[in-house]
């Protein structure tokens, strides 16, 4: 019987446009991209050039400080562009896909008899090591350091996210082999967190069912409630959808990046689930699915709390995201009385609007407006109401802004990731970019101490 973790603090934002569990059609994709910035801490060095042809699974770039870590092609085709930004930073590598995907073959036969060093080389060469995140610092892992434990998250609790087990419904048969492999790579245990009542059945791991509001599905919450991270320790984190891809690779020897993605949001026509290849051009995927008849639309790669806006320079599907969201932009909205409006359509986390009297089951069509500007930090215990970990979030944010390393360590900086502050950012009266602040603080701390 699975262990149960009950989360009381948090907030479920009931947005309009939830996707039903039905298959939908998507647009034809003519461009795929590999974006180094999707992998925090990865410093890319190219292995291919514009004009080269690659197979799915071919190495495109490696990490400067650890050549064993590589990013590989999600499809076969021709390298048509290497987009660069300031100081020639690589923004993304674009691939024009073949009509039929040609896969690079990896020898996975007898992997149970291979040494851990050989397994790590195989996972690095195929690009699967880049799908793990290290805690602390929430960045790419160091393959030369054995993790204390490995955590698998199988519960996506953010707004409009799909059912994680539905997303991998065709690949559940591959999970056990992947879990068995992970158990070899850690000196501790493999922990799997899932939604309460999901009845996920796996062996060689500890399963925890989580009950409570968002951010109940975040890896940091599960780590904090099971075995908190101390200074000098490290754990690896991977999502259940990425784990299923790894399991499929172990069974076939192919880097097959096809998986289900949810299309949701109040401005997404024919919302539902569709199978796509990671790295696909989101604008081409959505095609005519965006409802532009009711004003401008904000297209988001990921969920509304932690996702990124799709733009001309940022339009390839993040391999860690399984949701594409379309909500109103709100830049064409003009309201009488502005924020002081008493409209029943207005959502409030603090129950300051009459809409709070209509119950928690009501859905809200929230747009992308900030509705206010950045101002001084107001210590009002707002963060703590939606932050379920044993950490003082307001004090930690202040210490991070000041980059006071001693206070950051004392207040639990090693236990958190930027996504843990997404709800704090949503309810924040001060309108601070908390996720950016935490991301910058973690990166600075890593450079200072390593």
Beta strands, then each sheet from edge to edge (+ up, - down):
strand 1: 3-6
strand 2: 32-34
strand 3: 44-46
strand 4: 53-54
strand 5: 59-63
strand 6: 66-72
strand 7: 77-84
strand 8: 90-97
strand 9: 133-135
strand 10: 139-140
strand 11: 150-154
strand 12: 190-195
strand 13: 206-211
strand 14: 235-239
strand 15: 258-264
strand 16: 272-277
strand 17: 297-301
strand 18: 308-309
strand 19: 323-328
sheet 1: 1+ 13+ 12+ 11+ 14+ 9- 10+
sheet 2: 2+ 8- 7+ 4-
sheet 3: 3+ 5- 6+
sheet 4: 16+ 15- 19- 17+ 18-
end
